[in-house]
C-alpha cells in the first residue's frame, strides 16, 4: 500500500491495497460506529507512511481534514476545534488536555520511548477523561496495523490464487 501506484489509486479513492496503519485507524473508527462524514478532523503529522495517506482516506470518508506538521504555527488552536484528533508525529506526550475539546475522539498513532516506558503522542492520563473515545499506547493502533497487514496479505494471496485459475 506504499508504492507510487498504490498511493496514486488511494488519492483517487480506489486503492487495491492501503497503507496498514492508516487503514487500521479507519477500521477503528468504523468498528466503534464513529462517522467521519461532516466531522472536523485534525491529523498531526504529514508523513508519507501515515499522515498523508490517512488524511486522504478520511477525505474519502467525508471528513474535513486539517493536516498539521512541524511548520504549523499553532497546532493547539486547530485541535481545540476538532471533533477527531489523530496524532502521528512522533513527539512524546505532545497533545495535552487543553488541546482537546470535550467529547472529542482521539487516536494516538505515536510510539515513543520515555524513561524506558512506551508512550504515545498524546498525554493519555491528562486527556482520557475529556474524550468520548481514545486509543491507548501501547495496544491501540499498533495491533490494528498488524491486523491490516495480515488482512491484506490474505487478500493478495486470494487474488493471486484466483487469477491463476
C-alpha positions in Angstrom: 0.0 0.0 0.0 3.0 2.3 -0.1 4.1 2.2 -3.7 3.5 5.1 -6.0 0.8 3.2 -7.8 -1.0 2.3 -4.5 -0.8 5.9 -3.2 -2.0 7.2 -6.6 -5.0 5.0 -6.5 -5.6 5.9 -2.9 -5.7 9.5 -3.9 -8.4 8.6 -6.4 -10.3 6.7 -3.8 -9.8 3.3 -5.5 -6.9 1.6 -3.7 -6.1 -2.0 -4.3 -4.1 -2.1 -1.0 -3.8 0.7 1.6 -1.0 1.6 4.0 -1.7 -0.6 7.0 -1.5 2.0 9.9 -4.0 4.4 8.2 -6.2 1.5 7.3 -6.1 0.4 11.0 -7.2 3.9 12.1 -10.1 3.8 9.6 -11.1 0.3 10.9 -11.1 1.6 14.5 -13.4 4.4 13.6 -15.8 2.1 11.7 -15.7 -0.6 14.5 -16.9 2.0 17.0 -19.5 3.4 14.6 -17.8 6.8 14.5 -19.0 8.7 11.5 -16.3 10.8 9.7 -18.7 12.4 7.3 -19.0 16.1 8.2 -16.6 15.9 11.1 -13.6 18.2 11.6 -10.5 16.0 11.8 -7.0 17.2 12.6 -4.2 14.9 11.7 -0.9 15.9 13.4 1.8 14.6 11.2 2.3 14.6 7.4 4.5 11.6 6.7 4.1 9.5 3.6 3.7 6.5 5.8 0.7 7.6 7.9 -0.3 11.3 7.9 -0.8 11.9 4.2 -2.5 8.6 3.3 -4.7 8.8 6.4 -5.7 12.3 5.5 -6.7 11.2 2.0 -8.7 8.2 3.4 -10.5 10.5 5.8 -11.4 12.9 3.0 -12.8 10.0 1.0 -15.0 9.2 4.1 -16.4 12.7 4.0 -14.3 14.4 6.7 -13.0 17.9 6.6 -9.3 17.4 7.3 -6.7 19.7 8.6 -3.1 18.5 8.4 -0.7 19.9 11.0 3.1 19.4 10.9 6.3 20.8 12.4 5.7 24.0 10.4 2.2 24.6 11.7 2.2 27.8 13.8 -0.4 26.9 16.3 -1.4 23.2 16.3 -3.3 23.6 19.6 -5.6 26.1 18.0 -6.6 23.6 15.3 -7.0 20.6 17.7 -9.3 22.6 20.0 -11.9 22.8 17.2 -11.6 19.2 16.1 -14.2 16.5 16.5 -11.5 13.9 15.9 -7.7 14.3 16.6 -5.3 11.8 15.2 -1.7 12.2 16.2 1.1 10.5 14.2 4.0 12.9 14.6 6.4 11.0 17.0 6.5 13.6 19.7 6.0 12.1 23.2 3.0 13.5 25.1 2.6 16.4 22.7 -1.2 16.6 22.9 -2.3 17.9 26.3 -5.7 18.2 28.0 -6.2 21.8 26.9 -5.6 20.8 23.2 -8.8 18.7 23.2 -12.4 19.7 23.3 -14.9 17.7 25.4 -16.2 14.5 23.9 -13.7 14.5 21.1 -12.3 11.3 19.6 -8.5 10.9 19.9 -6.5 8.3 18.0 -2.8 8.1 19.1 -0.6 6.5 16.4 2.7 7.6 18.1 5.1 5.1 19.6 7.8 6.8 21.7 10.1 5.6 24.5 10.4 7.9 27.5 12.4 6.8 30.6 12.1 3.1 29.5 8.3 3.4 29.1 6.3 3.3 25.8 4.1 6.4 25.4 2.2 8.0 22.6 2.0 11.4 21.1 -1.0 12.1 23.4 -0.6 12.6 27.2 -3.1 9.8 27.8 -3.6 10.3 31.5 -4.3 14.0 31.0 -6.6 13.6 28.1 -8.5 10.4 28.6 -11.4 11.7 30.8 -12.1 14.5 28.3 -12.7 12.2 25.3 -15.6 10.1 24.2 -13.0 7.7 22.7 -9.2 7.5 22.9 -6.8 4.8 21.7 -4.2 3.6 24.2 -0.4 3.3 23.5 0.7 0.6 23.5 -2.2 -1.6 22.5 -4.3 0.6 20.2 -3.3 1.3 16.7 -0.2 -0.9 16.7 -2.1 -4.2 16.8 -4.5 -2.8 14.2 -1.5 -2.1 11.9 -0.5 -5.8 12.2 -4.1 -6.9 11.6 -4.5 -4.8 8.5 -1.2 -6.2 7.1 -2.3 -9.8 7.7 -5.8 -9.0 6.1 -4.2 -7.5 3.0 -1.6 -10.3 2.7 -4.5 -12.9 2.7 -6.5 -10.8 0.2 -3.4 -10.6 -2.0 -2.9 -14.3 -1.9 -6.5 -15.0 -2.6 -6.4 -12.7 -5.7 -3.2 -14.3 -7.0 -4.8 -17.7 -6.4 -8.0 -16.9 -8.3 -6.1 -15.1 -11.1 -4.1 -18.3 -11.7 -7.2 -20.5 -12.2 
